[in-house]
Amino acid sequence: MTFNLNNFLACRVVTGVVILIQVFFVELSAQNNYYVSADIGNDDFNGLTETTPFKTINRGIAAVEPGGTVFVMNGVYQNSGYGTVDPSTNQNMNNPHVVTINKTGEPEAFITLTNLPNHHPKIEFDGRGGILIDENVDYIIIDGFEVEGPSANIDYDMAFADRVYKVQVSEDLNEDGTENTETRYNNSYFSGKGIWGGYDAHKHIIIRNNIVHDTPGSGIRFNDSDYITIEYNTVYNTTWWTSSASSAIVYAETISQDNDNGTDIKMIMRGNVVYNNWNRIPFYTPQLPDNSGSENPLYATAAYNNIVDGQGLYVTRSDPNYNGTFLFENNVCVNNGKNGINFDNSLAASAIYRNNTLYYNGVHEYIQNLSVADGNPAHRGQNVAGIKANKVLNATVVNNIVVTRPIEDAPSYYTNGFAAMQLNEVTGSRTVNNNIFYNGNLPSNSFGEIYPYIECCNIINPDSSIPIFMQVPSFVDGPININQTNFMLMSGSPAINSGDSNNAPASDINGNPRPINDAIFLTSFEEGTDGWTTFASSIELSSNEKKTGNNSLFTSDRNFNYSSPRLFLNNILTPNESYTFHVSIKLADGVSGNAKMIIKNTVDETATYNNLTDEVEVNDQTWTQLSGNYTHTTTDQSFIYIRGPINPAEGKDFFIDDFSLVPLGDSPVDFSTIGESVDIGAYEYQSGGELNILDQNIAVNKVKLFPNPSDRIIYLTNCSDKTEIAIADLSGKHYQIPINKSVNNKISIDISVLQNGVYFLTLLDRQNKNKQNLKFIKY
């Protein structure tokens, strides 16, 4: 698994199959888009073109309106006063954020802050943080930045001295016992965050495709918010030096917004790579939140010496009445201080953990060993490493890989090793199936017996002689180099085809589709006719021709134009629902002609015919796919038949294969994957995985999608005429919509026919082995 800046500045989400498109281009009108360049910009420019950009991102934010985009060009963007910090004298320890987004988008008009195509802007801060979304600001997208904090310039002595100072000024009260505002602690240098929402409520925020690292506090964090998506970010080396008990990516104190307190998935952490995040300094705060959940009277006091935070992905202290569901999927969490994923103290909320890869988390004690060796006091206190749910309603743990350090590597005072999973005080349902747990402990009763809810389809301590991953880290007891790892699945891995397809994302972390089959009815005629019967003809299985598998259905003895195979639909279709039918046809040797799909309905002995397709020319050399849509009505009798060549019909035999009936607009089932299950973990197995990564990386950032979000037209730049394009929604449903292209490799796509929501694009150039995955929002 090789990570670099270019790879992560392009969205990697996608699902679906590809379609070859021939198109022409329509020019873009971008009156509400602005450009920013730290190198050539000037805040007195108009900011409307790449040659007249603003200099500061905040100037671009001031100009943009809802529905618009601020494109940020190459350069380094720093906060005011950057470099003037002096921890020895506590001077300039509260420098402002580099970027403050103080303008809100609207429900159908997000404001987007993103990198210009092929540009890699970097934000550096040494104060409160990198990007702040200000209070009362909603409907925002932040996409494609590197954000770096000052942690590389901080050490243990500096950070612990700051904690001592924090205690001192917090306890410095006026004579009447009130806070002395003259000595209020305000050293945000030791707690600055990468991208966050302050401590104010927000809704409908998307943080994606960013690299956040070396922030003293959290990398990405939202409090008091709802409908937040944090996806496809890389977060590392964060939370080392804060005394605020932080974690890498955090949702804290989540509360419903817009009077919407349903149970739907509203808070999402998806496809993030999170590693080397831990706490070095014990927690201290003068005032604990009311719902802290701790029963330790010393917790967060000046005398507190333990460290119990430093998670990879963390949800905590949700409003006790918040009913929403938190989704953790396709994340990779490696070498974090405490758990890879922790869902805590959210009494009415639920969590779904699916297809995550967690490896050797719970590194805190090893970091403390190094710190003690340097002459620092030990701050012990944790032996957890995997997935945790504590004081919540429901927990669903499916298709995850959790690998902890073996018990023999645990410190001597950990007699029971590391916890791979903890489900404590889950008052509703626990579902744990199709996971791989290796080395770590699982929930058990007082007799040491694993609880029954973990028995279904899980793989516990698989054969160690069969590798799970392509390349695991060579661990030192400290930070790892993620570029020397590859958590894609090795050929023969026990994770391959071992997942639960009913509880899986439509694609993996790299955008490879998972073999999820939501067809209503399908057959490839491998074992029988599967309900197909004769209609004035003879039918039989044949191995002479087949599109996939070993057999097809052969139709002969045709005397009439309707002589064909047929499938009765009354027990398959639901009245007033719409469907798409797909089937492949090939003629017998020497036969030529046309074919079509027809549905015959009979009501009160009156027959009507619905032509699902026009007459399509077919032949005896290749398989031709027929596809058509149909809305079912209540009938006495309905059946579909595939009418072959006529005029006359005698002797014009044909084969059909790979029939699939799917929800309206869905692509045909890929019968080459039938029988496969989804894989466990964040990655679907790819034959020749390392080469596959290389091929995908060639195209990363080559193609750019804009504007995003859009209500009508989206544009793609730098697409070759060999590009195949797939469009799908979050559920994996596929769409075929008008796409136009010009000779100068610019594509326009009319998305006005789509419902409002999130959609995925796959761009595939088979000739050059290039692949790119993008996401867009229709509003």
N, C-alpha and C positions, 0 to 999 in steps of 0.2 A: 504494500500500500504506500504509494509515493505521493506526498502532499506538497504542493507549492502554491504560491500566491495565485498564479494564473488559473490553476485548477479550481480554486474555491471562489473566484470572482464570476463564475457562471453557474446558473442553477442546474442541479443534477437530478431533478425530479422528472419522471415521465412514466407513462404506462401506455400499452397498446401496441397495435400493429401498424405497419407503415404502408403508405399509398403513394405511388408515383404520380407527381403533379406536373402539368404543363400550364404555364400561366403568364400574365403580363402585369406591369407595375402601374400603380396610381400614385401620384405625388402626394407627399405629406404636408399638411398645414399644421405648424406647431407654434401657435401664437402664445401659448402659455408655458413654453419650455424655456429654461434659462441655463446658461453655461458658466462654469467657475473654473478658474485656473490660478493656482498659487504662483505660477512662474510668469505668465504673460498678462494676467488679469489686472483690472483696475475697477474699483467699486464705483467710479464715475462713468464707466462704460455702460452701454444699455443691456449687456448680458444676453443678447438674443442670438448670437452666433458664436462659433468656436473661435473666431478672430476678434470678437469684442466681448470677452467674458468678464464677469466680475472677478475680483481677487479673493474674496472671502465667501465661505459657504453661507454664513449668516446673511450676507447681502442677497444671495440667491433666494434664501427662505423668505426674506422680506418682500421680494418681488413676485414670487410664485403665487398662484391662486389655486383653489381646489380643482382637482383634475389635472394639474400640471406636474412637470418633472423638473428637478434641478439636476443637471448632468455635471459631475465633477471630474475634472481632467487630472492628469498626472501632477504630482507635486506633494509636498509635505505641508500639512495644515496644523498649526500649533495654537495653543491658547495664548491670550494676552499675558505677558509677564513670564512666558516660558523660559526656563533656565535661571530664574532669579531666586529659586527656592534655597533656603539655608536652614536645614533641620537643627543645626547646632545652636541657632539663636531663635528658632521658631519664626523666622521671617518669611513672608510671602508663601505661607503654607496652605493657602486657600484660593489658589488661582482659579479663574472661572473655567467653565466648560469651553471646549473648542467650538462646538456647535450647539446652539439652542434652537430647537424647532418650536416656535411660539405661535404657529399658525395652524389651525385645524383643517383637515379635509372634511369631506361630507360623505354620507352613505353611498352615493353613486359617483363620487369624485375624490378618490384618494389623492393625497400629495405624496409624491415619490422623490426620495433623495437617493441617487444612484451614481455609480461610476459611468463615465462615457465609455462606449464600446472600445475595448483594447487599451483602456487606461486603468491605472492602478493607484488611485489616490491613497495616501497614508495620513492618518490623524495621530498626532503625538500630543500627549497631555502630561502635565505634572501638577495637577490640582484636583478639582472636583470630578473631572471625567472627560470622556471623549465627546459623546453625543447625548444630549439630554432632550427628552420630549417633555415640554413644559406642561403645567397644569391646564386642564380643560382642553387638551389637544388630542384629537382622535383621528382615525382613518389615515394612518401614516404608514408608508413603506420605506424601510432603510435597507439598501441592497448594494453590496459590492465594495466594501471598504476594508482596509486594514487599520485597526485601532491599537495603538501601543501605549501602555502606561509606563511609569518610572521605576518599576520593581527591580529592574536590573541594577539600579543605582542605590538600592536599599539593602541593608544587612540586618541580622538579628539584633545586634546591639542598638542600632538606630530605632528599630521598630519597637523593641521592648522599652527603651527609654521613653518613646512617645506614649506607650501605655501608662507608664508611671506618671508622666506629665498629665495625661488625660484624667487619671484618678485624682491627682493633686488639684487641678482646676475645677473638677466637678464637685469636690468636697469643700471648695472655698466658698462659703456662704456668707451672706450678709448677717449682721447681728440679729436680725429678726428671723433668721433661718431661711430666707428666700435666696434664690440663685443670684450669685454675683455676676451680672452680665459683662462686667469688665474683664473677667477672667474666663469667660465661656470657652470651652474647648472647640476649636474650629480648624484642626489640622487635617483637612481632607487629602493632603498629599499622601497620607498613609491609608486612605480608604477609597480613593478615586475609582470609579467604575467605568467600564468601556462604553456600553450603550445601555441606557436605562430611562425609566420614567419618573425619576425622583421618588417622592413618597406620595404622589398624587394619583388619583384614579384616571384610568384610560380605558379605551375600548377600540377594537378593530385596528390592531397594530400588527404589522408583519416585519420581522427582523430576519433577513435571510442573506446567505452567501457572503458573510463577513468573516474576517479573521481578527480575533480579539486576543491579545496576549499581554503578559507582564503588567496587568492591572493590579494594584495592591488590594482592591476590593473585588467585587463580583465582575465577571466579564460582561454578562447581560442580565438585567434584573428588572422586574416589574412588581410593584405593590398595588394593592387595592384595585386591581384591574380585571377586565373580562374580555373574552374574544381576542386573545393574544396568540400569535403563532411565531415561534422561534425555530427556524429550520435552516439546515445546510450551512451552518456556521462552524468554524473551527475555533475552539477556545482552549487556551493552554497557559500554564505558568501564572494563573491568577490566584488571588486571595491569600497569598503568602504572608503579607505583612500587616494586614488589618487586625485590629482587636475587636472587630464587629461581628465575628462568627459568620463569615460569608461563605458562599459556595459559587461554583463557576457560572451556572445558569439557574436563575431563581424566579419562581412565582411565589410571592409572599402576600398573605392577607387577602387572597382573591375574594371578590365580592361581586354579586350580580349587578349588571348595568341594564338600563332601559326597561326596568321592571320585568326582566327575563330571567327567571330562576328555574329553567327547565333542566332536564338531565342529559341533554345533548352534549356531544364533544364540543367544547368551546375553547379550551386551553391546550395548545399543542406544542410539544417539543419533538421535532422530527429531523432525522438525518444529520444530527450534529456530531462532530468529532471532538471529544472533550478529554483532555489528558493533562497530567502533571499539575493538577490543581489541588492545593491543600492549605491548611492553616499552620502557621508557625507561632502565633501569639495567642495566649488565652483570652477568652471573651471578657470584656468589661463594658458595662453600661450603667449609668446612674439610675435608670428607670426601665425595668423590664416591661414589655407589652403585656396587657392583661391576659392574653391567651398564649403565653410562652410555652406552657405545657411542662415546664420543669418543676419537680418537687424537691430539688436540692436547694437548701437554704443558702448555700454559698455560691450558687450558679450566677455567673456574671458579676460577682462582687470583686473588690480589690484583692481578696485573699484567694480567689478561684485560680487554680493552677492547671486544670485539665483542658484538653481541646476535644470537642465533640462535634465539630463541623468540618467543612472542607469537602462537600459532596461534589459529584460531577453534575448531575441534574437534580434539582431540589424544589419541592413544593411544600410549603409550610404555613401553618396558622391561617388557613382559609376561614372565611366567615363561617361560624358554626351552622348556619342555615343555607350555605351555598350548596346547591344540588347538582352542579355541573360535573361533567366527566373530563378528566385530564388524560390526554393521549401521549404516550411515549413510544415512538416507533422508529426503527431503522437508525438508532443512535449507536455510536461506538464510544465507549467510556473506558479509558485505559489509565492505570497508574494514578488514580485520584486518591486523595487522602482518606476519605471515608467511603461511603457507598458510591457505586456508580450511579444509581438512581434511588432517590428517597422521596416518598410521598407521605407526609406527616401531618398529624393534627388538623385534619380536615373532615370533621365528624359526619357531615351529610353528603360529602362528595365521593366520587368513584374514580378509579384509575384503570387504564388499560396499558399494560406493558407488552409490546409485541415486536418480535424480530429485532431486538437489540443485541449487541455484542458487548459483553463486559469482560475485561481481562485484567487480572492482578491489580484491582483496586484495593483499598484498605492499606495503602502504603504509609500511613501516618507514623506508625511506630518505627519504621525504618528511617524515616526522615528524622525522628527524634533521636535515634541512635547516632546519626551523623552529627546532630546538633550537640548531643552530650559529648561526643568525641572532640568537638570544637571548644568545650569548656562551658557550655550553656546548661542551665537546669533542664531537667526532663519535664515535658508536659504530656503525660500519658493519657490513656483513657478510651481506646476503642479497638475492637477486633472485628469490625464488620467490613464487608467488601463488595456486596452484590446488590440485590434488589430488596428494598424495604418498603413496607406499608405499615403505618402505625396510627391508630386512632382515626380510622376512616370507615366509610360505609362498605364499599365493594372493591375488590381487587381481582383483576384478571391478568394472569401471567402466562403468556403463550408464545412459543417459538423463539425464546431467548437463549443465548449462550452465556453462561456465567462461569468463568474460570477464576478460581482464587489460588493463591499460593498454597502449596501443599502444607499439611500440618507440621511436617518436620522442619519447615522453614519458618514457622511462626516463632516469635519470641518465647522464651521458656515459661514466662508467666501466663501464656495463653495455652492452657492445658487442653482446650477443646478446638483449637484452630480457629479459622475464620468463618463467619456466617455468609453463606452464598445467598440466602434468602431469609427474610424475616417478615412474617405477617402477623403483627401484634394488634390486638383489639380491633380487628376487622369485624364490625357488628352485623354486616350483611352477608354477602356471598364471597367465597374464595374459589377461584378457578385457576388451577395450575396444571397445564398440560403441554406436551410436546416441547419441553425445554431440555437443554443439556446443562447439567450441573456437574462441574468437575472440581474435585478436591474439597469444596467447602461444605459446611454443615447446613442441614435443612431443618425446618420446624419439626419438632418431635414432642411426644408426651413425656411424662415424668419417668417412664421406663425406657426412654431412648428410642422408641419406635416412631418412624416417620409417619406423619399424619396421613390418613387415607386420601385426602384431597390432592396429594402429590403423586398418587400412584398411576394416574392415567397418562400413558404414552411418553413419559419423561425418560430421558437417558441419563442415568446417574453414574458418574465415573466410568466413561467408556474406555475401551481398550487403549491404553496409553501408547501402544505401538503403532496406532493409526492416527496420524496427525489430523487435527481439525482445520488448521489454518495454513496458508501458504508460507508465512514467515512470522514467527512470534518474536517479541523483543528479546534482545540480550540485556537482561536487567542488571543494572547497578542499583544500589539502594538510594536512588535519587531520581532526577529527571531522565526520561528516555528520549531518544531521537525517533520521532514517529516515522520519519522518512526511511528508517531501516526496518519497518514492519510491513506486513501485508496480511490483513485480516480477512481477505477473501478465502473461500473454502478450497482446501486441497482436494484433488481427485481421491475418491474413496472416503472422504470425511463422513463421519456418522451423522453430520447435520444435513446431508444431501437427501432430499425427498422424505424427510422425517417430520416436516412441519404440519400444522393444522391449517388447511386452506380456507377454512371458514372464519379464521381469525387472523388474517394477514393483510398487510398493505398490498395495493395493486402493483407496486414496483419496489425495488430494493434501493439502497442508499445511492447507487450509481445510476439509477433510472432503468435498470434492466427489469422488464416485466416479470412478475411472478406467475406461475401457471395456475391461475385462479379461473375456474370455469363456472360462469353463472348462466349457462345456457338452460333454456326451458326444456328442450328436447334435442337430442343429437344421436347420430349413428354413423359409423363408418363401415357397417355391415361386416364386422369381423366374425361374429358368432352366429348371426342369423339375420332375418329380414327386419327384426325389431319393429313389428307392427305394420310394415308395408305389405300390401296385398295386391292381387292382380286386378286390373281394370281393362277387360277385353284384351288380355295379353297373357304371356307366361313370364314369370320372374324366377330367378334363381341366383344364388351366390356364385361368383366367378372369381377365380384367381388369375385369369388371363390378363385383365387390366385392373389397375388400382391406383388411386391417387396417393393414398397413404395406407399403411398396414398391409394386409395380405389379400383382401377381398374387395370386391365392389358388387353392386346389384345389377344383374344383366336382364334386359327386357327383350323378349323375342315374340314370334307368332303374332305380329301386329297386323290387323286387318282394317282398322279404322284410324281416323286422325287422332282420336283420344286414347288409342291403345297405349297403355302406360302402367307404371306402378303408382299406387296411391296410398295416402296415409290419412286415416280419419282423425279429426281434430277436436271433436266435441269434448272429450275428456282431458284435453291438453290445454285448450285456450279458455280464457275468461272473457265473457261478454264485455264489450265496451273498452277492452284493453287493446293496445297496438303492439305490433311485433314486426320483426324482420326475419325473412327466410333466406337461407343460403344453401346452395347445392352445386356440385360439380358434375358435368356431363361430358362424355366422350362417345363418339359414334363407333360402330363396328367397322372393321376393315372394309374399305371401298365405299363407304356410305358418306354422303354429304347432305347438307340441308340446315334447317333452322330448328330451334327448340324454344320453349317458354314454360314458365310456371303459372299454374292456374288453380284457383280455389273455387270449387263448386259448392254452392249453398242451396239447400232445399227447405222451403217453408211452405207448409200446407200443399205439398206436392208440386209446388212451383219452383223451378230451378233458376238460379242466377249464377253468372260466372264472373269472377274477379280475376282479371289478368294482372298477376303480380309483376310480370315483365313483358316487354315487347318481344317480338320475334327476334331471337339472337342467333347469329350464324355460328354453327358448331362444326367440328370436323373429327376425323379419325386419327389425328396426329397428336393433339394436345387436349388437356382437360380445360374446359371453359366453365367459369363460375357464373351462376345465375343468382341474382340477389333482388329481393323485392319486399316492400312493406305492406302491411295489412292491418286493418282494425276490425276486430271480430264483433259480430252481432249475434243475438240469440237466434238460433236456427234449429230446425228439426234434425238436420244432418249437414255436416261440412266435411270436406276432405280436400287435400291438396294432391295434384298430380303433375307429373313432369311430361309434357307432351313433346314427343320427338318429331323427326322429319315426317312430312305428309306428302300427298299428291304424287303417287299413292303412298300409303304407309307400309305396304307389304315389303318385307325383306329389309326394312330400314331399322335394324336393331341398334340398341345403344346401352351404355353403361351409365349408372349414376353412383356417386360416392360422396362421402363427407357432407352429410346433411346436418345443418344446425338451425334450430329455431331459437332466437335470442330476443331480448328486449329491444324495442324500437331503436334503431340507429347503431346497435352494437355490431362490431365486426364479426366475421365468421370465426368459429372455434378453430384453433390451431390443433389439428388432430395429431400432429407429430409429438405433442407434449401430453396427450391424453394418457392417464396412468401415472403421470408425475405429480408429486405433491410439492408444495412450497418447501424451500429449505429453511432450516433454523438459523437465526442470526440475521445480521443487517445486510448480508450479501447473498444473492442467489449464485449458485455455482456457475462459473463460466469456464468452458473448456479452454485451456491455455490462458489462464487468468492474467498472468503478468503481461502477455502480449495484448490481451483485451484492454487492459488499463492504458497501455501505451497508445493503442489505436484511438481510444476515446479522447485521450489528452491532446492529440494532434489538433482536434477541432475546437477545443475549449476556447471560448472567447472569440472564435472566428466569426460567429454569427451573433448578431444582437437583435433583440426584440424590443420594439417601442411603438407607441407609448404604452405604458403599462402601469395602472389599469387603462382600459379603453372601453368605450361604449359601442363602437362601430367597426373601426379598421385598426388592425395591427400590422406592423411592417417588420420584415426581416432583411437585414443587409448581409452581403457577402455569401449568398447561397448560390451554389453552382447549379447548372441545369440537370445534374445527376441527383440532386437532393430529393429524397423521399420524406414525406411529412405525415406524421400521425398526430391526431388531436383526440384527447380523452379528458374526462372529468375526474374528480376525486374518487369516484366509485369504480373507475375503470371503464365506464361507458364511452364508446368511440363515436366520433362524428365525422361526416363527410360534408364539407361546406366549401363554397367557392373560394378558390385561391388563384391569384393572378401574378404573373411574372414577366419581367422584361429581359432584354439581352444584357443589361448591365448588372445582372445578379441581384436585383432587388425584388422582394416579394411583398405583395399586399394580401391580407386575408380579411374578408368581410365576416366579422363575428356577430353581426347584429341578429342573426338567427338563433344564437345561443341564449339560454337563460342566464341570468346574473349568477356569477360564481367563479370558482377557481378551475382552471383548465391547464393541461400539460401538453407540450409539443415534444415530439421526438424528431430530430433532423438526422437523416442517415444518408451518407454517400458511400455506397457499397464499393464503387470502383476504387476510391481512394482510402477506404477503410476508416472513414471519419464518422464520428457520432457525437451529437450534442443534445442536451436535454434542457428545455426551458419551461418556464411557467408563466402564465398570464392570468389576469383577473378581468372578467367581463362585468361591467356594471350598467 
